[in-house]
């Protein structure tokens, strides 16, 4: 595995390819921690507990905060969570999983 190295000048090199040095220095996304381990068990809609919904809401809030941080860097307006849209997307994801299908 090749690791990025920095040579003199304004370029970074990775696997022999040259990339320009970024103009701006932003806080690295890994500075934010998101607990994804609480979601490793797959549950069906009728088996969800109150605890699962609570941890899911925490995950959604953390991801939204991180996403809006990156949107703000590009002068984009912040997003808000739409529970109706989330339910539609979740139902479709469950349908795709049940039918072993991967599509948009």
OpenMM code with the backbone's topology and positions (N, CA, C; nanometers):
from openmm import Vec3, app, unit

residues = "UNK UNK UNK UNK UNK UNK UNK UNK UNK UNK UNK UNK UNK UNK UNK UNK UNK UNK UNK UNK UNK UNK UNK UNK UNK UNK UNK UNK UNK UNK UNK UNK UNK UNK UNK UNK UNK UNK UNK UNK UNK UNK UNK UNK UNK UNK UNK UNK UNK UNK UNK UNK UNK UNK UNK UNK UNK UNK UNK UNK UNK UNK UNK UNK UNK UNK UNK UNK UNK UNK UNK UNK UNK UNK UNK UNK UNK UNK UNK UNK UNK UNK UNK UNK UNK UNK UNK UNK UNK UNK UNK UNK UNK UNK UNK UNK UNK UNK UNK UNK UNK UNK UNK UNK".split()
positions = [
    Vec3(0.0849, -0.1177, 0.0000),
    Vec3(0.0000, 0.0000, 0.0000),
    Vec3(0.0892, 0.1237, 0.0000),
    Vec3(0.0593, 0.2157, -0.0850),
    Vec3(0.1350, 0.3405, -0.0914),
    Vec3(0.0692, 0.4438, -0.0020),
    Vec3(0.1492, 0.5203, 0.0667),
    Vec3(0.0995, 0.6255, 0.1535),
    Vec3(0.1338, 0.7601, 0.0937),
    Vec3(0.0485, 0.8595, 0.1126),
    Vec3(0.0767, 0.9915, 0.0584),
    Vec3(0.2019, 1.0495, 0.1223),
    Vec3(0.2823, 1.1106, 0.0410),
    Vec3(0.4027, 1.1767, 0.0902),
    Vec3(0.4039, 1.3180, 0.0380),
    Vec3(0.4798, 1.4022, 0.1034),
    Vec3(0.4868, 1.5413, 0.0613),
    Vec3(0.6289, 1.5703, 0.0138),
    Vec3(0.6399, 1.6179, -0.1059),
    Vec3(0.7678, 1.6585, -0.1624),
    Vec3(0.7717, 1.8103, -0.1647),
    Vec3(0.8853, 1.8637, -0.1978),
    Vec3(0.8951, 2.0097, -0.2039),
    Vec3(0.8042, 2.0626, -0.3145),
    Vec3(0.7630, 2.1854, -0.3009),
    Vec3(0.6735, 2.2451, -0.3998),
    Vec3(0.5318, 2.2477, -0.3487),
    Vec3(0.4393, 2.2699, -0.4385),
    Vec3(0.2996, 2.2852, -0.3998),
    Vec3(0.2148, 2.1657, -0.4387),
    Vec3(0.2754, 2.0488, -0.4513),
    Vec3(0.2001, 1.9313, -0.4921),
    Vec3(0.2194, 1.8185, -0.3922),
    Vec3(0.1174, 1.7339, -0.3817),
    Vec3(0.1245, 1.6111, -0.3037),
    Vec3(0.1330, 1.4974, -0.4044),
    Vec3(0.1999, 1.3907, -0.3659),
    Vec3(0.2144, 1.2770, -0.4543),
    Vec3(0.1537, 1.1540, -0.3890),
    Vec3(0.0801, 1.0765, -0.4679),
    Vec3(0.0192, 0.9539, -0.4200),
    Vec3(0.0234, 0.8535, -0.5337),
    Vec3(0.0855, 0.7402, -0.5093),
    Vec3(0.1016, 0.6367, -0.6125),
    Vec3(0.1600, 0.6937, -0.7411),
    Vec3(0.2554, 0.7829, -0.7274),
    Vec3(0.3224, 0.8395, -0.8436),
    Vec3(0.2461, 0.9494, -0.9142),
    Vec3(0.1267, 0.9830, -0.8676),
    Vec3(0.0469, 1.0885, -0.9303),
    Vec3(0.0588, 1.2153, -0.8477),
    Vec3(0.0580, 1.3268, -0.9150),
    Vec3(0.0727, 1.4556, -0.8491),
    Vec3(-0.0633, 1.5227, -0.8324),
    Vec3(-0.0882, 1.5770, -0.7134),
    Vec3(-0.2113, 1.6492, -0.6850),
    Vec3(-0.1744, 1.7851, -0.6282),
    Vec3(-0.2431, 1.8916, -0.6694),
    Vec3(-0.2112, 2.0235, -0.6143),
    Vec3(-0.2431, 2.0296, -0.4655),
    Vec3(-0.1646, 2.1096, -0.3944),
    Vec3(-0.1881, 2.1287, -0.2517),
    Vec3(-0.3177, 2.2069, -0.2334),
    Vec3(-0.4018, 2.1683, -0.1377),
    Vec3(-0.5271, 2.2411, -0.1179),
    Vec3(-0.5019, 2.3852, -0.0774),
    Vec3(-0.5915, 2.4745, -0.1191),
    Vec3(-0.5773, 2.6164, -0.0872),
    Vec3(-0.6135, 2.6466, 0.0572),
    Vec3(-0.7082, 2.5725, 0.1108),
    Vec3(-0.7587, 2.6002, 0.2447),
    Vec3(-0.7287, 2.4838, 0.3369),
    Vec3(-0.7150, 2.5141, 0.4628),
    Vec3(-0.6970, 2.4095, 0.5638),
    Vec3(-0.8213, 2.4086, 0.6521),
    Vec3(-0.8934, 2.2987, 0.6475),
    Vec3(-1.0140, 2.2835, 0.7275),
    Vec3(-0.9891, 2.1805, 0.8361),
    Vec3(-1.0704, 2.1866, 0.9379),
    Vec3(-1.0616, 2.0884, 1.0437),
    Vec3(-1.0926, 1.9516, 0.9845),
    Vec3(-1.0093, 1.8541, 1.0167),
    Vec3(-1.0242, 1.7208, 0.9603),
    Vec3(-1.1537, 1.6571, 1.0093),
    Vec3(-1.2311, 1.5899, 0.9223),
    Vec3(-1.3583, 1.5303, 0.9627),
    Vec3(-1.3446, 1.4271, 1.0737),
    Vec3(-1.2274, 1.3634, 1.0883),
    Vec3(-1.2118, 1.2634, 1.1927),
    Vec3(-1.2123, 1.3258, 1.3319),
    Vec3(-1.2097, 1.4587, 1.3399),
    Vec3(-1.2192, 1.5249, 1.4691),
    Vec3(-1.3585, 1.5031, 1.5277),
    Vec3(-1.4537, 1.4677, 1.4435),
    Vec3(-1.5889, 1.4392, 1.4886),
    Vec3(-1.6017, 1.2893, 1.5060),
    Vec3(-1.6624, 1.2481, 1.6133),
    Vec3(-1.6823, 1.1050, 1.6319),
    Vec3(-1.8310, 1.0743, 1.6198),
    Vec3(-1.8599, 0.9705, 1.5480),
    Vec3(-1.9974, 0.9267, 1.5302),
    Vec3(-2.0035, 0.7816, 1.5753),
    Vec3(-2.0924, 0.7527, 1.6684),
    Vec3(-2.1062, 0.6177, 1.7196),
    Vec3(-2.1902, 0.5358, 1.6231),
    Vec3(-2.1226, 0.4561, 1.5409),
    Vec3(-2.1942, 0.3733, 1.4444),
    Vec3(-2.2139, 0.2312, 1.4972),
    Vec3(-2.1535, 0.1992, 1.6120),
    Vec3(-2.1637, 0.0637, 1.6637),
    Vec3(-2.3028, 0.0323, 1.7165),
    Vec3(-2.3784, 0.1334, 1.7531),
    Vec3(-2.5133, 0.1113, 1.8020),
    Vec3(-2.6084, 0.0656, 1.6934),
    Vec3(-2.5669, 0.0705, 1.5686),
    Vec3(-2.6559, 0.0366, 1.4575),
    Vec3(-2.6151, -0.0911, 1.3865),
    Vec3(-2.5291, -0.1735, 1.4464),
    Vec3(-2.4808, -0.2901, 1.3738),
    Vec3(-2.5801, -0.4054, 1.3702),
    Vec3(-2.6832, -0.4036, 1.4526),
    Vec3(-2.7836, -0.5092, 1.4492),
    Vec3(-2.8979, -0.4673, 1.3585),
    Vec3(-2.9365, -0.5564, 1.2717),
    Vec3(-3.0452, -0.5275, 1.1794),
    Vec3(-3.1765, -0.5691, 1.2436),
    Vec3(-3.2710, -0.4790, 1.2487),
    Vec3(-3.4018, -0.5089, 1.3068),
    Vec3(-3.5098, -0.4736, 1.2063),
    Vec3(-3.6178, -0.5471, 1.2131),
    Vec3(-3.7318, -0.5152, 1.1286),
    Vec3(-3.8138, -0.4056, 1.1939),
    Vec3(-3.8969, -0.3403, 1.1173),
    Vec3(-3.9743, -0.2266, 1.1653),
    Vec3(-4.0552, -0.2609, 1.2908),
    Vec3(-4.1166, -0.3785, 1.2952),
    Vec3(-4.2004, -0.4132, 1.4096),
    Vec3(-4.1197, -0.4525, 1.5330),
    Vec3(-3.9885, -0.4747, 1.5199),
    Vec3(-3.9054, -0.5140, 1.6326),
    Vec3(-3.8294, -0.3970, 1.6939),
    Vec3(-3.8435, -0.2791, 1.6412),
    Vec3(-3.7682, -0.1653, 1.6926),
    Vec3(-3.8161, -0.1288, 1.8326),
    Vec3(-3.7222, -0.1055, 1.9186),
    Vec3(-3.7572, -0.0645, 2.0540),
    Vec3(-3.7419, 0.0860, 2.0667),
    Vec3(-3.7895, 0.1391, 2.1787),
    Vec3(-3.7744, 0.2824, 2.2054),
    Vec3(-3.6266, 0.3183, 2.2122),
    Vec3(-3.5460, 0.2302, 2.2713),
    Vec3(-3.4019, 0.2548, 2.2822),
    Vec3(-3.3386, 0.2665, 2.1437),
    Vec3(-3.3798, 0.1799, 2.0521),
    Vec3(-3.3247, 0.1833, 1.9165),
    Vec3(-3.3604, 0.3151, 1.8481),
    Vec3(-3.4852, 0.3599, 1.8627),
    Vec3(-3.5258, 0.4867, 1.8017),
    Vec3(-3.4472, 0.6024, 1.8603),
    Vec3(-3.4221, 0.5964, 1.9911),
    Vec3(-3.3471, 0.7021, 2.0576),
    Vec3(-3.2040, 0.7062, 2.0060),
    Vec3(-3.1396, 0.5897, 1.9930),
    Vec3(-3.0019, 0.5866, 1.9440),
    Vec3(-2.9977, 0.6256, 1.7968),
    Vec3(-3.1032, 0.5905, 1.7219),
    Vec3(-3.1105, 0.6287, 1.5819),
    Vec3(-3.1235, 0.7803, 1.5697),
    Vec3(-3.2029, 0.8421, 1.6562),
    Vec3(-3.2189, 0.9875, 1.6540),
    Vec3(-3.0875, 1.0569, 1.6865),
    Vec3(-3.0132, 1.0001, 1.7809),
    Vec3(-2.8828, 1.0569, 1.8159),
    Vec3(-2.7886, 1.0476, 1.6958),
    Vec3(-2.7888, 0.9324, 1.6291),
    Vec3(-2.7052, 0.9135, 1.5109),
    Vec3(-2.7439, 1.0126, 1.4013),
    Vec3(-2.8747, 1.0270, 1.3770),
    Vec3(-2.9222, 1.1215, 1.2754),
    Vec3(-2.8772, 1.2635, 1.3076),
    Vec3(-2.8893, 1.3033, 1.4339),
    Vec3(-2.8511, 1.4390, 1.4738),
    Vec3(-2.7014, 1.4619, 1.4561),
    Vec3(-2.6204, 1.3614, 1.4923),
    Vec3(-2.4755, 1.3746, 1.4768),
    Vec3(-2.4365, 1.3838, 1.3295),
    Vec3(-2.4984, 1.2998, 1.2462),
    Vec3(-2.4662, 1.3017, 1.1034),
    Vec3(-2.5125, 1.4318, 1.0388),
    Vec3(-2.6291, 1.4817, 1.0793),
    Vec3(-2.6792, 1.6078, 1.0255),
    Vec3(-2.5859, 1.7225, 1.0632),
    Vec3(-2.5399, 1.7241, 1.1870),
    Vec3(-2.4478, 1.8284, 1.2324),
    Vec3(-2.3187, 1.8250, 1.1512),
    Vec3(-2.2644, 1.7064, 1.1302),
    Vec3(-2.1414, 1.6925, 1.0519),
    Vec3(-2.1643, 1.7336, 0.9066),
    Vec3(-2.2758, 1.6907, 0.8499),
    Vec3(-2.3067, 1.7239, 0.7107),
    Vec3(-2.3245, 1.8748, 0.6938),
    Vec3(-2.3962, 1.9373, 0.7866),
    Vec3(-2.4171, 2.0824, 0.7786),
    Vec3(-2.2877, 2.1595, 0.7991),
    Vec3(-2.1961, 2.1047, 0.8781),
    Vec3(-2.0640, 2.1675, 0.8938),
    Vec3(-1.9946, 2.1771, 0.7575),
    Vec3(-1.9967, 2.0679, 0.6825),
    Vec3(-1.9318, 2.0670, 0.5507),
    Vec3(-2.0088, 2.1525, 0.4505),
    Vec3(-2.1406, 2.1571, 0.4596),
    Vec3(-2.2188, 2.2448, 0.3715),
    Vec3(-2.1850, 2.3909, 0.3983),
    Vec3(-2.1687, 2.4274, 0.5257),
    Vec3(-2.1370, 2.5663, 0.5616),
    Vec3(-2.0023, 2.6084, 0.5044),
    Vec3(-1.9095, 2.5158, 0.4938),
    Vec3(-1.7782, 2.5470, 0.4349),
    Vec3(-1.7922, 2.5901, 0.2893),
    Vec3(-1.8995, 2.5471, 0.2245),
    Vec3(-1.9227, 2.5804, 0.0837),
    Vec3(-2.0374, 2.6797, 0.0681),
    Vec3(-2.0701, 2.7484, 0.1763),
    Vec3(-2.1755, 2.8514, 0.1765),
    Vec3(-2.3124, 2.7963, 0.1369),
    Vec3(-2.3363, 2.6697, 0.1636),
    Vec3(-2.4663, 2.6088, 0.1341),
    Vec3(-2.5535, 2.6175, 0.2591),
    Vec3(-2.6839, 2.6351, 0.2425),
    Vec3(-2.7717, 2.6442, 0.3600),
    Vec3(-2.7793, 2.5098, 0.4332),
    Vec3(-2.8066, 2.5135, 0.5630),
    Vec3(-2.8143, 2.3880, 0.6389),
    Vec3(-2.9385, 2.3073, 0.6021),
    Vec3(-2.9286, 2.1777, 0.6219),
    Vec3(-3.0406, 2.0870, 0.5992),
    Vec3(-3.1106, 2.0586, 0.7311),
    Vec3(-3.2316, 2.0107, 0.7233),
    Vec3(-3.3063, 1.9669, 0.8416),
    Vec3(-3.3559, 1.8251, 0.8159),
    Vec3(-3.3812, 1.7521, 0.9238),
    Vec3(-3.4296, 1.6146, 0.9113),
    Vec3(-3.5784, 1.6156, 0.8801),
    Vec3(-3.6172, 1.5370, 0.7806),
    Vec3(-3.7570, 1.5223, 0.7417),
    Vec3(-3.7971, 1.3779, 0.7724),
    Vec3(-3.8732, 1.3572, 0.8790),
    Vec3(-3.9095, 1.2218, 0.9216),
    Vec3(-3.9916, 1.1476, 0.8162),
    Vec3(-4.0762, 1.2174, 0.7437),
    Vec3(-4.1564, 1.1535, 0.6385),
    Vec3(-4.0654, 1.0993, 0.5282),
    Vec3(-3.9700, 1.1798, 0.4864),
    Vec3(-3.8755, 1.1361, 0.3835),
    Vec3(-3.7895, 1.0205, 0.4352),
    Vec3(-3.7480, 1.0274, 0.5620),
    Vec3(-3.6707, 0.9180, 0.6208),
    Vec3(-3.7496, 0.7879, 0.6193),
    Vec3(-3.8791, 0.7947, 0.6517),
    Vec3(-3.9622, 0.6741, 0.6544),
    Vec3(-3.9772, 0.6149, 0.5143),
    Vec3(-3.9945, 0.6998, 0.4151),
    Vec3(-4.0047, 0.6522, 0.2767),
    Vec3(-3.8747, 0.5842, 0.2350),
    Vec3(-3.7622, 0.6480, 0.2657),
    Vec3(-3.6317, 0.5911, 0.2297),
    Vec3(-3.6073, 0.4601, 0.3036),
    Vec3(-3.6434, 0.4542, 0.4318),
    Vec3(-3.6245, 0.3317, 0.5100),
    Vec3(-3.7092, 0.2180, 0.4547),
    Vec3(-3.8326, 0.2464, 0.4214),
    Vec3(-3.9205, 0.1436, 0.3646),
    Vec3(-3.8648, 0.0907, 0.2332),
    Vec3(-3.8148, 0.1801, 0.1503),
    Vec3(-3.7578, 0.1382, 0.0223),
    Vec3(-3.6307, 0.0560, 0.0444),
    Vec3(-3.5473, 0.0965, 0.1402),
    Vec3(-3.4255, 0.0212, 0.1703),
    Vec3(-3.4598, -0.1189, 0.2202),
    Vec3(-3.5622, -0.1299, 0.3042),
    Vec3(-3.6052, -0.2608, 0.3530),
    Vec3(-3.6602, -0.3467, 0.2400),
    Vec3(-3.7327, -0.2859, 0.1465),
    Vec3(-3.7832, -0.3582, 0.0299),
    Vec3(-3.6665, -0.4108, -0.0540),
    Vec3(-3.5664, -0.3249, -0.0787),
    Vec3(-3.4501, -0.3674, -0.1568),
    Vec3(-3.3765, -0.4815, -0.0875),
    Vec3(-3.3618, -0.4721, 0.0447),
    Vec3(-3.2936, -0.5780, 0.1191),
    Vec3(-3.3730, -0.7084, 0.1127),
    Vec3(-3.5045, -0.7002, 0.1254),
    Vec3(-3.5890, -0.8200, 0.1234),
    Vec3(-3.5886, -0.8878, -0.0125),
    Vec3(-3.5704, -0.8108, -0.1187),
    Vec3(-3.5707, -0.8667, -0.2543),
    Vec3(-3.4297, -0.8870, -0.3091),
    Vec3(-3.3281, -0.8668, -0.2237),
    Vec3(-3.1869, -0.8804, -0.2650),
    Vec3(-3.1586, -0.7998, -0.3907),
    Vec3(-3.2053, -0.6764, -0.3924),
    Vec3(-3.1901, -0.5873, -0.5071),
    Vec3(-3.1058, -0.4677, -0.4673),
    Vec3(-3.0246, -0.4208, -0.5607),
    Vec3(-2.9470, -0.2991, -0.5382),
    Vec3(-2.9695, -0.2076, -0.6568),
    Vec3(-3.0435, -0.1003, -0.6355),
    Vec3(-3.0723, -0.0049, -0.7421),
    Vec3(-3.1146, 0.1276, -0.6810),
    Vec3(-3.1227, 0.2288, -0.7642),
    Vec3(-3.1700, 0.3603, -0.7198),
    Vec3(-3.3050, 0.3866, -0.7812),
] * unit.nanometer
topology = app.Topology()
chain = topology.addChain("A")
for resn in residues:
    res = topology.addResidue(resn, chain)
    for name in ("N", "CA", "C"):
        topology.addAtom(name, app.Element.getBySymbol(name[0]), res)
